[in-house]
Amino acid sequence: MNFVGHLKTVLKHKWQVFKLSIKAGIPLRGLMHDLSKFSYTEFSESVKYYQQGKRSPIPVAREENGYSKAWLHHKGRNKHHLEYWYDREVKEQPIIPFKYCEEMVCDKLAAGITYKGKEWTKEFELEYWNTKERDRADTNEAIKDFLTEVFTQVSENGIDKTINKKNLKKIYDKYCNKTNNN
Ligand SMILES: [Zn+2]
């Protein structure tokens, strides 16, 4: 039955991402989002370590095996993850293109909404980002600043006022496109 449970969680998450991606002006990316979750490698591990849809099975697989096959498969194929772009050979991590940053924002918000359900508040993502993700994220500082400002705006003004292409582009340009601006 974990098969059905996990399928529901994935579809719920994809639906949330899709709705947000329409607001962000990237409906096609929203539609294609996380398709690799339907691959055997990702799906089978996530069914095995299913957490009743309350949290991701990936950390549980890591605890059990020392690594998550699903995650390694996923991050190598999905450009909306910071980890896709991480390259230990470069001095400074790259600036991730705007469309994937938009998808990343939709993904992170949707994950919170999916896992938290009724307990989700507009402050949730900023709190989560600041306490659990920000310091450890191996990415360019400009990308961190972009995400911090987006989630700050969500916490202050809500999703509808923050998540639209114009506003996201403005924030992206402020931190990630400095050279193009002047
Ligand atoms: Zn993903």
Boltz pocket constraint, residues with backbone or C-beta under 6 A from the ligand:
constraints:
  - pocket:
      binder: B
      contacts: [[A, 34], [A, 74], [A, 78], [A, 80], [A, 81], [A, 107]]
      max_distance: 6.0
